């Protein structure tokens, strides 16, 4: 068994996104804008053909991703399975801080992180570690979907970009070549003979909005 299509969907906006504050694995909820983004994107996914056939819906267990997934579940009846392996990067001591505060205290380390270097975010996880963790989880869930089905994964910006690169067989050095996942936007992977191919990136309805990774 294996999914033919995987939709990698970032959560809607949170207060931390709006403030340019590092979230990492802190359990920050969606704000009012984020809930509206999740609802609009869910409606688009439910009606635009991205979710069709045998569908599975999984999400990070952090509230911002889980509640984004529940917006789609409410429209489709597909139950959400929560998986801690889909959480955002553990950003260590940077979690909860404004980007300006991180820059002031860790200028070189934060500049390296922003460049896409494989450094530990705030002493937490490396990009390579979150990419491997999330990609394994996505592949595991995809393998459990009936042949020809669709897997929708609601997760986080850095986690999803890392998983995307790994599933496509690309080196993490390509991190900076892709824009960050915008809030409530998604990428679509299709299964081909040689593996996964990228069909869409940062797709979504016109009003889905955006925000920094996390």
C-alpha positions, 0 to 999 in steps of 0.5 A, a space after each residue: 500500500 502507498 499513497 499516490 499523492 502527499 499534501 504537505 500543509 502548513 498551519 494557519 497564523 499564530 500570534 507568534 507568527 504575527 510578532 515574528 517570534 520563534 515558536 519551535 515546539 511551544 504549543 502556540 494556538 492559531 489566532 483569529 486570522 489563522 483560524 480563518 486561513 485554515 478554514 479557507 484552505 480546508 474548503 479549497 482542499 476539499 473542493 479543488 480535487 487535492 483531496 480525493 479518493 482514499 484519504 488519510 489526514 495526519 497532523 503534528 500534535 501541536 495545537 496550531 497544526 492539529 486545529 488546522 487539520 481539524 478544519 479539513 476533517 470537519 468538511 470531509 469527515 476524515 479523522 485526524 491522526 496526531 503524530 508528535 514526530 511531525 512537530 516543528 524543529 526544537 529551537 532550544 533557548 530561542 523558543 519564545 523569543 522575538 527574531 530581533 532578540 535572537 539576533 541581538 544575543 546570537 548574531 552568528 548562530 542565527 544568521 547561519 540558521 537563516 542561511 539554511 546552514 545545518 546548525 542547532 537552532 538555539 541548541 536544539 535540533 539541526 535542520 538535518 535532524 528535523 528533516 529526517 524525523 519529519 520525512 520518516 513520519 510522512 513516508 510511514 503514513 504514506 505507506 499506510 494509505 491504500 494504493 492510489 490514495 492521498 495523504 494530507 499532512 498538517 505540520 510546520 514550516 521548517 519541518 515541512 521544508 526539510 521533509 520536502 527536500 528529503 522526500 525529493 532526494 535533494 540535499 539540505 544545501 538546497 534549503 535557501 532555493 525554496 521560499 518558506 512555507 506560507 501560513 495555511 499553504 501547501 505543497 503537493 508531491 506525486 509518486 513517480 517511478 523513481 520516487 516523489 516529484 513536486 507538483 505544487 508549492 505554496 499553493 492555496 486560496 488567494 487569501 490564505 496569508 503568510 508568515 515566518 517559518 514555525 
